[in-house]
Structure formats: C-alpha cells, structure tokens
Amino acid sequence: MRKRHRRSRTGITAALLALAVYGSAEAGGLPFDDMDSQMAGFLTEQSGRVYLPAASYPDRGGGARSVSSLLAGCVDLLAPAGLYVQEGRGLETDVEDAATYEMILAREAGDGSGAGADESPAGGADGSAKAAGTSGTPIDTSIEKMSDFDYLLSNFYTVDSTTVVRPDELNGADLLGRDMKIKGEGEGPKILIYHTHSQESFADSVPGDASTSIVGMGDYLTDLLNDTYRIPTLHHTGVYDLIDGKLDRSLAYDLAKPDLEKILAENPSIEVVIDLHRDGVNEGTRLVTEVNGKQTAQIMFFNGLSKTRANGEIDYLANPYIQDNLAFSLQMQVAANNKYPGFTRRIYLRGYRYNMHFMPKSLLVEAGAQTNTVEEMRNAMEVLADILHIVLTGS
C-alpha cells in the first residue's frame, strides 16, 4: 500500500511539474496550439485546486492567484534551468560560443607554421633531407578533367581532417571561369601584401635582420610586382604575432583585422589581398624544386572554408567570398602547373576564415618552410610574381 501511495505521489508530482513547465513555456511566449493551451490551462487549474488548495487563496495584493504561475514559480526554484527558457535561453549558448570562438581563433592563429606539414614528404631513411615535388610533370588541366570533382580533389587539393568539402564548392568549371583580372584604370595600389606571422624565418636567416625573414620576402615580392610587372603594390609590415615582446600567435588574425580594415578603407583601389607566410615542416623535409636551373622553394595556397566537421558552418567566421577565394587559388595553381610544374604543392583546405573575407581576390600563401634558404625563397618570389601577373592580367 505504501509503495502504491508513493508511486501515486510521484506520478502526481511529475504531472504537476510537466504542467507547470508547459504553463511556464506558454507564459514565456513559446508557440503552442490554442486548443492545447486551453486544455493545459484547464488541467493545471483543476489539478491545482485538488492538490494545491493554497493556490486558490488570494495573493498579497488581493488579486486572484494563478495556479500556473504558482507552479511555475515552484519549478523555477526547484529547477533553475526553467529560468533559461523564459529569460535567458541564449545565455548558456553564448558562453559556449565565446569559448568555442576563442578556441577557434587560437587554432586559426596557429595555422601557417606547420598547417600543411602532414602532407609533406618525410626525410630519407638515412636522415638526409628529401626534396619534394621535383618531377615537374604538368597535370592535365582541361575543362573536361577539371569539371570532375574526384579528379580535381585528388590532383589539386589536400583536405584537412578537421573539415570537409562538397562537390558544389569545388566546381572546377565555375572556379576556372571566374574573372580574376584586376582593373587597369585608376591610381593607387592594386595589391596589398601583409604577414599575419611576421616572425617566420628560414634556415640561414640572420636574427634581427628582417630582410632575411618572411617580411623580407614580402619586400622582394612587392618590388618585383611594382618594378618588373608594373602592378602597384603596397606592403604592410605590421606585427601581430608578438605580444609584450614574446612570440604569441593566439590572436594574430584577430589583431590584424583592424589594421586591414583601415588600410582597405584608405586605399579603395586595392583589389587583391595576399597574406604571405612560411610553412613549418619536419626538419628532414626540404620543399624545393628547380626552376630555370635555380633551386627554388615550393609554395602552397591555403583556403579557409569557415566550417569544421565538429561545428559545421561557423557563423561568426562567415566569409561571403569563399568561392572567389577558391577560384583565385585554383587559377593560380593551374597557371603554376602549366608554366612551372612542380613549383606548387597541393592547395590546402581547412576550416576557419584566416581574414580572407575582406576581398574576393584574397590569397594565403605558404612559401617554403623553415628548412629553406633565403636564396631559395627569393627565387620562389620571382616565380610567384610571374604567376600573379599571369592570373591578374590574363596574360
């Protein structure tokens, strides 16, 4: 008998709690069918009169007391989560999003120094360095071939394990058909070059000598574009990976955003934004090929898809220019393949955004690695400048 009585009380309590939550949600403006709401209200009031007679007493103000409001209040005290439903439904999610955002920013900021290392060949069995991609064999880039998603993906891309790409995102015919040429008219710079990771250096870089770092490579590339190819280019040398004098890349992309916005606002003629990096690989790997008889560092184009397998689309890292970004890097890849086969590694696709949302023609370049020499890097800048000229002028 006692067990039956306890079960009865448990059932009644559960029913009342359910009704109270129903009433609380209704009061909070959640959509319910009118007939369901009326039935719920009737059952709540009738149950209250039987099992909670105190609910029928007037409140301190002399007005009638609602059984629904009384039950909802009790539930709020017993189960505070109910408050989130009525008053702060987004609170917990916002906290989680903030934490996720910080984590994503940190991971994003760390990319560019080893992001493509997983697909780089390892050193030889005897520990000697092994040169990568020196065959120089061009790949078939006919529209028929490039329109095949599997062919395109297997020959031109490396997709990071943290993300995924769909056939509609890599439509070769569409990407190769987009116009990437810059407008010839008007004064002012057409290209902006900058470095999210300005402290990246090479095998024989001289400490303290910026000309032997990735910034120095940006200077040389800028000179080539300005003087040899007559494409007005601006080089921004802001530092975003040093905090209080110490190397810290946890917020590099975020710290760069205000300056990029300011530069682009002050120079509306800019059509192309290039973030020039140096990759990080195993010490036994050297990313070199031979171009015109010169040892030349290989480069890799890098695209962010603003989504991950774990989180899906990352709304707060939205990029309206993803398809244009992909078109730009693929056209650069094809131009390199046709004239300098073996110079480029496969395009690397990863989640996040990498500040490529400021301009349709945005490019993130991983030029060489820490195992390359400064001379190999300068040779790479000469080839990169030529490829940029081919794509941006339609030569």
Number of C-alpha atoms within 10 A of each C-alpha: 6 7 8 9 10 11 12 12 12 12 12 14 13 12 14 22 18 16 21 25 20 20 21 24 18 17 14 13 10 12 10 12 7 9 9 10 15 12 10 18 19 13 14 23 17 13 17 20 13 11 12 15 11 14 20 15 12 12 12 8 7 8 9 12 16 17 23 26 15 17 23 26 18 14 20 18 12 10 12 12 13 19 18 13 17 16 10 12 13 11 12 10 11 11 11 12 13 11 12 13 15 14 13 18 21 18 15 24 24 19 20 24 18 17 19 25 16 12 14 17 18 20 17 12 9 6 11 13 18 16 18 20 20 15 11 16 12 14 14 14 16 10 13 10 15 22 19 15 16 12 14 18 18 11 14 18 17 18 19 17 11 13 19 15 17 8 13 10 14 21 19 26 16 16 22 20 12 13 14 22 18 18 12 9 7 8 10 14 18 20 22 22 21 24 27 27 29 23 18 22 28 22 13 14 18 13 9 9 11 17 16 22 24 26 27 19 25 26 20 20 23 22 19 19 22 17 12 13 15 11 23 18 22 23 19 16 15 15 17 23 24 16 13 6 7 8 12 16 22 22 20 24 22 17 16 19 16 10 12 18 12 10 15 16 11 10 16 11 17 23 21 22 25 19 20 24 30 28 26 23 23 17 14 16 24 26 29 28 24 20 18 8 7 13 18 26 30 30 28 22 25 25 25 24 26 24 21 19 12 8 13 12 15 17 10 11 19 17 22 13 17 22 19 19 25 28 26 27 25 22 23 23 24 21 18 22 22 14 14 21 22 24 28 28 24 22 24 20 23 26 27 26 22 28 23 25 19 17 20 21 26 27 24 25 22 26 28 28 30 24 22 25 21 25 17 20 27 20 20 26 25 16 21 24 20 18 22 21 20 17 21 21 15 11 9
